[in-house]
Amino acid sequence: MRNAPEILEVNDTQLEDVLRRIEGAVDDKDFVLIRALFQSYTYVAGLVEDKNTSIRRLRQLFFGTHTEKTKAVVENGAAKSATLTTPRRDAGLSEGGLDQGQAEQAERARLIAKGHGRNGADAYRGAERSDVPHPSLKAGVACPTCGEGIVYEKAPGVLVRISGQPPLTAKIYELQKLRCHLCGEVFTAEPPAEAGERKYDATAGSMIGLLKYGSGMPFHRLDGLQEHLEIPLPASTQWD
């Protein structure tokens, strides 16, 4: 079994002093590599010291991000659903003498209490993500405060912002028209490629199907909701 390496505690000033001493002693290629190693050490050490850094974040840093297979997600979801919804054979009672409805309510309350009803940023897998760079700094430049240290990247600060929108949204393209005052010919701008050929694209049909058959929302109820949100979607159109 290999012996664990000795852990040394060094600060940025000590590392910069070492770099200055060896800068002229090695060729440029080796010096660039050594500087990169020092910066990597400082970056990882900063992540470890940061109380907001999770084990998952460190694992992704070292081993990359692995996408969970759809089969595993579906099977896990089905297993959880079966656990919550399958009644017991002994007269429909769960452990402790609760009927099925009471058992489901107790389980939901337990899950909510465990997470306090809060979701971290990793839970919003369907959210649009935007990287916001620092307006004046980047990794590897001199610190603007002390002028001697080198700034390095840490785990990004994360803000989650949630907004509401109708289940189905609409976009209107106003195509410019020009008419010759002499011959009367009318020239109309071509629609952009993202406008597509159909008024209702495939995602609209999919959302209607999910709401109707996945969430039990009747066509007329979705009709009323969309009408209130000023994006009309008549029940007859949903059926079509």
ROTORZA-65925 format. One record per residue (C-alpha): residue in three letters; x negated, y, z; chain. Coordinates in steps of 0.25 Angstrom, whole numbers, plus 5000, padded with zeros to 4 digits. Example, Ala and Ser with C-alpha at 12.3 -4.5 7.8 and 13.67 -1.06 7.14 Angstrom:
! residues 2
+--------+------+------+------+--------+
| residu |   px |   py |   pz | chaine |
+--------+------+------+------+--------+
|    ALA | 4951 | 4982 | 5031 |      A |
|    SER | 4945 | 4996 | 5029 |      A |
+--------+------+------+------+--------+
//
This chain:
! residues 240
+--------+------+------+------+--------+
| residu |   px |   py |   pz | chaine |
+--------+------+------+------+--------+
|    MET | 5000 | 5000 | 5000 |      A |
|    ARG | 4994 | 5014 | 4996 |      A |
|    ASN | 4992 | 5024 | 5007 |      A |
|    ALA | 5000 | 5036 | 5007 |      A |
|    PRO | 4992 | 5048 | 5002 |      A |
|    GLU | 4989 | 5059 | 5012 |      A |
|    ILE | 4999 | 5071 | 5011 |      A |
|    LEU | 4992 | 5084 | 5011 |      A |
|    GLU | 4999 | 5097 | 5014 |      A |
|    VAL | 4995 | 5108 | 5005 |      A |
|    ASN | 5001 | 5121 | 5001 |      A |
|    ASP | 5001 | 5129 | 4988 |      A |
|    THR | 4989 | 5138 | 4992 |      A |
|    GLN | 4980 | 5126 | 4995 |      A |
|    LEU | 4984 | 5119 | 4981 |      A |
|    GLU | 4981 | 5132 | 4974 |      A |
|    ASP | 4968 | 5133 | 4981 |      A |
|    VAL | 4964 | 5119 | 4976 |      A |
|    LEU | 4968 | 5122 | 4962 |      A |
|    ARG | 4960 | 5135 | 4962 |      A |
|    ARG | 4948 | 5127 | 4966 |      A |
|    ILE | 4949 | 5116 | 4956 |      A |
|    GLU | 4953 | 5125 | 4944 |      A |
|    GLY | 4939 | 5126 | 4939 |      A |
|    ALA | 4934 | 5112 | 4943 |      A |
|    VAL | 4943 | 5104 | 4934 |      A |
|    ASP | 4947 | 5106 | 4919 |      A |
|    ASP | 4960 | 5114 | 4915 |      A |
|    LYS | 4968 | 5101 | 4912 |      A |
|    ASP | 4965 | 5095 | 4926 |      A |
|    PHE | 4968 | 5108 | 4933 |      A |
|    VAL | 4982 | 5109 | 4927 |      A |
|    LEU | 4985 | 5095 | 4931 |      A |
|    ILE | 4980 | 5097 | 4945 |      A |
|    ARG | 4988 | 5110 | 4946 |      A |
|    ALA | 5000 | 5102 | 4941 |      A |
|    LEU | 4998 | 5092 | 4952 |      A |
|    PHE | 4997 | 5102 | 4963 |      A |
|    GLN | 5010 | 5109 | 4958 |      A |
|    SER | 5017 | 5096 | 4957 |      A |
|    TYR | 5013 | 5092 | 4972 |      A |
|    THR | 5018 | 5106 | 4976 |      A |
|    TYR | 5031 | 5105 | 4969 |      A |
|    VAL | 5034 | 5091 | 4975 |      A |
|    ALA | 5029 | 5095 | 4989 |      A |
|    GLY | 5039 | 5107 | 4988 |      A |
|    LEU | 5050 | 5098 | 4984 |      A |
|    VAL | 5048 | 5088 | 4996 |      A |
|    GLU | 5047 | 5100 | 5005 |      A |
|    ASP | 5060 | 5106 | 5000 |      A |
|    LYS | 5072 | 5101 | 5009 |      A |
|    ASN | 5081 | 5102 | 4997 |      A |
|    THR | 5073 | 5092 | 4988 |      A |
|    SER | 5080 | 5079 | 4987 |      A |
|    ILE | 5074 | 5065 | 4985 |      A |
|    ARG | 5082 | 5064 | 4972 |      A |
|    ARG | 5075 | 5077 | 4968 |      A |
|    LEU | 5061 | 5071 | 4971 |      A |
|    ARG | 5065 | 5058 | 4964 |      A |
|    GLN | 5069 | 5065 | 4951 |      A |
|    LEU | 5056 | 5074 | 4952 |      A |
|    PHE | 5047 | 5061 | 4952 |      A |
|    PHE | 5055 | 5051 | 4944 |      A |
|    GLY | 5064 | 5060 | 4935 |      A |
|    THR | 5079 | 5060 | 4934 |      A |
|    HIS | 5086 | 5047 | 4931 |      A |
|    THR | 5101 | 5047 | 4926 |      A |
|    GLU | 5110 | 5038 | 4933 |      A |
|    LYS | 5116 | 5028 | 4923 |      A |
|    THR | 5131 | 5029 | 4920 |      A |
|    LYS | 5133 | 5015 | 4923 |      A |
|    ALA | 5128 | 5017 | 4937 |      A |
|    VAL | 5136 | 5029 | 4939 |      A |
|    VAL | 5149 | 5023 | 4935 |      A |
|    GLU | 5147 | 5010 | 4943 |      A |
|    ASN | 5144 | 5018 | 4955 |      A |
|    GLY | 5156 | 5026 | 4953 |      A |
|    ALA | 5165 | 5014 | 4951 |      A |
|    ALA | 5159 | 5008 | 4964 |      A |
|    LYS | 5162 | 5020 | 4972 |      A |
|    SER | 5176 | 5021 | 4966 |      A |
|    ALA | 5179 | 5006 | 4969 |      A |
|    THR | 5174 | 5008 | 4983 |      A |
|    LEU | 5184 | 5020 | 4986 |      A |
|    THR | 5196 | 5015 | 4978 |      A |
|    THR | 5196 | 5000 | 4980 |      A |
|    PRO | 5206 | 4996 | 4991 |      A |
|    ARG | 5203 | 4985 | 5001 |      A |
|    ARG | 5210 | 4972 | 5000 |      A |
|    ASP | 5214 | 4972 | 5015 |      A |
|    ALA | 5227 | 4979 | 5013 |      A |
|    GLY | 5220 | 4991 | 5007 |      A |
|    LEU | 5213 | 4995 | 5020 |      A |
|    SER | 5199 | 5000 | 5020 |      A |
|    GLU | 5190 | 4999 | 5032 |      A |
|    GLY | 5195 | 5005 | 5045 |      A |
|    GLY | 5209 | 5003 | 5041 |      A |
|    LEU | 5210 | 5014 | 5031 |      A |
|    ASP | 5219 | 5013 | 5019 |      A |
|    GLN | 5213 | 5015 | 5005 |      A |
|    GLY | 5217 | 5030 | 5004 |      A |
|    GLN | 5211 | 5033 | 5018 |      A |
|    ALA | 5198 | 5025 | 5015 |      A |
|    GLU | 5196 | 5033 | 5002 |      A |
|    GLN | 5199 | 5047 | 5009 |      A |
|    ALA | 5189 | 5043 | 5020 |      A |
|    GLU | 5178 | 5039 | 5010 |      A |
|    ARG | 5180 | 5052 | 5002 |      A |
|    ALA | 5179 | 5060 | 5015 |      A |
|    ARG | 5166 | 5052 | 5019 |      A |
|    LEU | 5160 | 5055 | 5005 |      A |
|    ILE | 5163 | 5070 | 5006 |      A |
|    ALA | 5158 | 5071 | 5021 |      A |
|    LYS | 5145 | 5064 | 5017 |      A |
|    GLY | 5142 | 5074 | 5006 |      A |
|    HIS | 5149 | 5086 | 5013 |      A |
|    GLY | 5156 | 5088 | 4999 |      A |
|    ARG | 5143 | 5094 | 4993 |      A |
|    ASN | 5136 | 5090 | 4981 |      A |
|    GLY | 5122 | 5093 | 4977 |      A |
|    ALA | 5117 | 5098 | 4964 |      A |
|    ASP | 5114 | 5084 | 4959 |      A |
|    ALA | 5129 | 5080 | 4960 |      A |
|    TYR | 5133 | 5090 | 4949 |      A |
|    ARG | 5127 | 5081 | 4938 |      A |
|    GLY | 5137 | 5087 | 4928 |      A |
|    ALA | 5133 | 5101 | 4931 |      A |
|    GLU | 5126 | 5110 | 4921 |      A |
|    ARG | 5112 | 5113 | 4926 |      A |
|    SER | 5104 | 5125 | 4924 |      A |
|    ASP | 5089 | 5127 | 4927 |      A |
|    VAL | 5087 | 5141 | 4932 |      A |
|    PRO | 5072 | 5145 | 4931 |      A |
|    HIS | 5065 | 5155 | 4940 |      A |
|    PRO | 5065 | 5169 | 4933 |      A |
|    SER | 5050 | 5172 | 4935 |      A |
|    LEU | 5043 | 5159 | 4940 |      A |
|    LYS | 5039 | 5146 | 4935 |      A |
|    ALA | 5032 | 5134 | 4941 |      A |
|    GLY | 5017 | 5136 | 4941 |      A |
|    VAL | 5016 | 5151 | 4942 |      A |
|    ALA | 5010 | 5159 | 4953 |      A |
|    CYS | 5019 | 5162 | 4965 |      A |
|    PRO | 5024 | 5177 | 4964 |      A |
|    THR | 5024 | 5178 | 4979 |      A |
|    CYS | 5010 | 5174 | 4983 |      A |
|    GLY | 5004 | 5174 | 4970 |      A |
|    GLU | 4995 | 5162 | 4973 |      A |
|    GLY | 5004 | 5150 | 4974 |      A |
|    ILE | 5010 | 5143 | 4962 |      A |
|    VAL | 5025 | 5141 | 4961 |      A |
|    TYR | 5031 | 5127 | 4958 |      A |
|    GLU | 5044 | 5121 | 4956 |      A |
|    LYS | 5053 | 5116 | 4967 |      A |
|    ALA | 5066 | 5109 | 4966 |      A |
|    PRO | 5076 | 5119 | 4960 |      A |
|    GLY | 5087 | 5127 | 4968 |      A |
|    VAL | 5100 | 5121 | 4964 |      A |
|    LEU | 5113 | 5129 | 4963 |      A |
|    VAL | 5127 | 5122 | 4960 |      A |
|    ARG | 5137 | 5131 | 4954 |      A |
|    ILE | 5151 | 5126 | 4952 |      A |
|    SER | 5162 | 5132 | 4943 |      A |
|    GLY | 5176 | 5128 | 4939 |      A |
|    GLN | 5181 | 5126 | 4925 |      A |
|    PRO | 5193 | 5120 | 4918 |      A |
|    PRO | 5192 | 5105 | 4916 |      A |
|    LEU | 5192 | 5108 | 4901 |      A |
|    THR | 5186 | 5121 | 4896 |      A |
|    ALA | 5187 | 5128 | 4883 |      A |
|    LYS | 5178 | 5137 | 4875 |      A |
|    ILE | 5183 | 5147 | 4864 |      A |
|    TYR | 5174 | 5150 | 4852 |      A |
|    GLU | 5178 | 5163 | 4845 |      A |
|    LEU | 5173 | 5161 | 4831 |      A |
|    GLN | 5170 | 5175 | 4824 |      A |
|    LYS | 5177 | 5178 | 4812 |      A |
|    LEU | 5174 | 5188 | 4801 |      A |
|    ARG | 5182 | 5193 | 4789 |      A |
|    CYS | 5178 | 5200 | 4777 |      A |
|    HIS | 5187 | 5212 | 4775 |      A |
|    LEU | 5186 | 5211 | 4760 |      A |
|    CYS | 5189 | 5197 | 4756 |      A |
|    GLY | 5195 | 5192 | 4769 |      A |
|    GLU | 5185 | 5180 | 4771 |      A |
|    VAL | 5184 | 5176 | 4786 |      A |
|    PHE | 5171 | 5170 | 4792 |      A |
|    THR | 5172 | 5162 | 4805 |      A |
|    ALA | 5160 | 5159 | 4814 |      A |
|    GLU | 5157 | 5144 | 4815 |      A |
|    PRO | 5160 | 5138 | 4829 |      A |
|    PRO | 5148 | 5133 | 4837 |      A |
|    ALA | 5144 | 5118 | 4836 |      A |
|    GLU | 5148 | 5117 | 4851 |      A |
|    ALA | 5163 | 5121 | 4848 |      A |
|    GLY | 5165 | 5107 | 4841 |      A |
|    GLU | 5176 | 5103 | 4832 |      A |
|    ARG | 5187 | 5100 | 4842 |      A |
|    LYS | 5195 | 5109 | 4852 |      A |
|    TYR | 5194 | 5098 | 4862 |      A |
|    ASP | 5181 | 5091 | 4863 |      A |
|    ALA | 5178 | 5077 | 4869 |      A |
|    THR | 5175 | 5083 | 4882 |      A |
|    ALA | 5189 | 5089 | 4884 |      A |
|    GLY | 5195 | 5075 | 4881 |      A |
|    SER | 5186 | 5068 | 4891 |      A |
|    MET | 5189 | 5078 | 4902 |      A |
|    ILE | 5204 | 5077 | 4900 |      A |
|    GLY | 5203 | 5062 | 4900 |      A |
|    LEU | 5194 | 5062 | 4913 |      A |
|    LEU | 5204 | 5072 | 4920 |      A |
|    LYS | 5217 | 5064 | 4916 |      A |
|    TYR | 5212 | 5049 | 4917 |      A |
|    GLY | 5200 | 5051 | 4927 |      A |
|    SER | 5206 | 5062 | 4936 |      A |
|    GLY | 5221 | 5060 | 4934 |      A |
|    MET | 5223 | 5074 | 4930 |      A |
|    PRO | 5236 | 5074 | 4921 |      A |
|    PHE | 5236 | 5082 | 4908 |      A |
|    HIS | 5246 | 5092 | 4913 |      A |
|    ARG | 5238 | 5095 | 4925 |      A |
|    LEU | 5226 | 5098 | 4917 |      A |
|    ASP | 5234 | 5106 | 4907 |      A |
|    GLY | 5238 | 5115 | 4919 |      A |
|    LEU | 5224 | 5116 | 4925 |      A |
|    GLN | 5218 | 5120 | 4911 |      A |
|    GLU | 5230 | 5130 | 4909 |      A |
|    HIS | 5227 | 5137 | 4922 |      A |
|    LEU | 5212 | 5137 | 4918 |      A |
|    GLU | 5216 | 5143 | 4905 |      A |
|    ILE | 5210 | 5132 | 4897 |      A |
|    PRO | 5223 | 5126 | 4892 |      A |
|    LEU | 5223 | 5111 | 4889 |      A |
|    PRO | 5238 | 5106 | 4887 |      A |
|    ALA | 5242 | 5092 | 4892 |      A |
|    SER | 5246 | 5088 | 4878 |      A |
|    THR | 5232 | 5092 | 4873 |      A |
|    GLN | 5225 | 5083 | 4884 |      A |
|    TRP | 5234 | 5071 | 4879 |      A |
|    ASP | 5230 | 5073 | 4865 |      A |
+--------+------+------+------+--------+
//
